[in-house]
Amino acid sequence: MVTIKEALEDLANRQTSTYDDEKLIEYVMYKIKLAGRCTGGIVYIEPYNKQPIDIHTFARTILRGLN
């Protein structure tokens, strides 16, 4: 069984993403109480007038917060 941290590390080191990766990011956002959405490999954080971030950069940012 893969942990959330391992899944984030895998995502941060890849150049592509899947629908499951998007759901992982949305789950992590829900758990840390960060309002937003992830679709098409792009993470949108509320308020939506902020600059979106790609899913890989977001995963790296979350991992830095875990360490």
N, C-alpha and C positions, 0 to 999 in steps of 0.2 A: 504494500500500500504506500502510495506517495503522499508525503506531507505537503501542506500548503507552501511551506518555505522551499521545498525541493521543486515544486511546480513553478513557483515564482522565479527561482534561479534558472530553471530550464527555459522559461519564457524570456527572461532577460538576456539570455545568451543566443537566442534564435533570431532569425530575420523575418520569420513568418508567424502568423497566429491563426488559431482556429476558433470556431464558435465556442468550444469548451474553454478556451483561454479567456474569451470575453466573459463567460459566466463566472469563471474563477475570479476575475478582477471585480466584477459586480458583487460577488460574495464577500471579497476582502473589503470593498468599500462599505458594504452594509455592516460588516463586523466592526469597522473602525468609525462608524457613524459619519461617513463622508457621502453627502448627497451628490448623485450624478449618474451617468450612464456610460456604457461602453458598447460601441457598435462599429463595425468595419475596421477594427484594430485601432480605433481612436477613443480616448477617454475624455469625456466631457464632464466637468465638475461644475456644480451649481455655484453661483449664478452662471447661466450659460453664456454670458457676455465675456467670460474669461477665455483666454487662448486654450484650445484643446491640446492634449498631449498624446503622443503615440503610446501604444500599450506596452512596448518594450521599455521605454524610458520610465513609465509609471511603475512597472515591476521593479526596475532598479532602484527607484526612489523609495518604494516600500521596503525593499530589502535593506537599504541603508538605515532606515528607521528601526529595523529589527536588531541590528548589530550594535 
